[in-house]
Amino acid sequence: MKLVDTGRRVGCRIGLTLGLLASVALAGCGGPSAQTVHGTQLAPGADARITADIDADAATTRLAVDVVHLPPPERIEAGRERFVVWQRAGSDTPWRRVGVLDYDPDSRNGALVETTVPHASFELLITAETQSSPPSPSSAAVIGPTSVG
């Protein structure tokens, strides 16, 4: 009788342990994801770290972008003054402006501090522009397009 009880206890402990491990593994899947994207031919040394915290239920993403080794916009193309971040839900939808990189020409780093995108999955693009709010992206892409989410 004692062997049967011990076997049940061991089986129960194994089941509890496996359940606990599965819970920990699933909990580790949440939270922001990050990816690094290399620059285009216009900015071959640039690297963008894209951090996305996706809320699939609300179909939104909290987004942050940090770019290092980014040449000044005027070196990308004459007349360019800033870097604009764009997003679109898919290739059949138009690009929408997300914001402007806060660019430091001395360090050659740019950042878009946390903003929200109204999609859980989208494409991201960074371009050199002549103004802060152009109606659409120029052909001077320095990062992307790349998929997020």
N, C-alpha and C positions, 0 to 999 in steps of 0.2 A: 504494500500500500504506500509505503514511504517513497519508493522509486517512482510511482505514478505521479505523486504530488510534486516531487522534484522535477520531473519531466515537464509537468504543466507550468511550473514556475519558470523554468528555463525557457520554454516556448513563449510564455507571456513576456518575459524580459526581452527576448529577441524581437518579438513583435513590437514592443514599446520602443526599443532602440531603433528599429528600422523606421517606425513612424516618426520619431524625433528627428532622425537624419533626413528624412524626406521633407519635413517641415522646414528645417534649416536650409536645405537646398533651395526650396521654393522661395523662402524669404530672401535669399541671396540674389534672386533674379530681379528684384525690384530696384528702384532707384535710377539715377541718371546713367546714361551710357555715354561713352566718349569715343570719338574716332579722330584719327589724324589724316588729313588730306594734303597731298603735295600740290605745289603751285603749277600753273600752266607754263607754256613756253614763254609767256610774257614775264613770268616771275618764277623761274625755275628753282630758286633757292628757298622760296617761301613754303612754310608749313602752317596749316590751319588746324587747330584743335577745336573740334565741334562737340559741345556737351549738350545732350538732349535729355530732358526729363519728360517723358511721354505720359500723358493721362489719356489712355485709350477710351475710357468711359466718356470723357468730355470731348474727345477728339481734338486735344490741344497739346502743344509741346512748349515747355519752357526751354529756351534756347540761349546759349552763350557761345561766342566765337572768339578765339584768341589766335592771332596770326603773328608769326615771327619771321624775320629775315625778308620783310616785304619792302621792295624798293619804293621810293617816293612816287606818287601817281604821275607826276610830270615826266618821270623817266620811263614810265610804261608807254605813254603817248603824250605828245605835246598838247598843252591846254588842259590836261586832267588835273583836278585839284583834290579829289577825295575818293574814298572807297565806299561803295554802296553794297549792302547785303540784300539779296533777293531770294524769294521762295516761290514755288508753284507746286500745286498738288500733283500734277502729272504733265506729260509732254503735250497734252491737248488743251492745257489751260495756260493763261497768260502769266508772266512773271509779275509778282507783287513785291514792292519795296518793303523790307523789314526794318532797315535802319542804316545808319552811317557808322563805319568803323571809327573809333576814337584812335587816330593814328599819331604816333610820335616819330617824326623823321630822324631824331637823334638815335633812338634805339632801333628804329625800323620795325617796330611792333605796333599792331593794331588790335583793338578789342571792341566787341559789341557785348556790353554787359547785359545780363539777363533780360530777355524780352519774351513775349508769347506769340507763337505761331498757331493759327487756327486749324491745324491738321496734326494727325498722329504720325503721318508718313508724308514726306515731301522731298523735293529736290532743292538744293541750296546752291547759290552762285554768288560770287563776289566780283565786282567789276570796278575799274577805274573810271570815274565820271567827271564831267565838267561842272556839275551842280549837285546839290544834296538831294533833290527830289526830281530826278528825271522821270519821264513817263514810262520808259522801258529801259532795260539794260543795254549798254553799248556793247560793241564787239570786243572791248578790252577786258576780257575775263582773266582774272589772276588766280582764282580758286574755283574749281568745279566746271560744270555742274556735277554735284554728287548727291547720292540718296541719303536721306536721314530718316530714321524710324523704321 
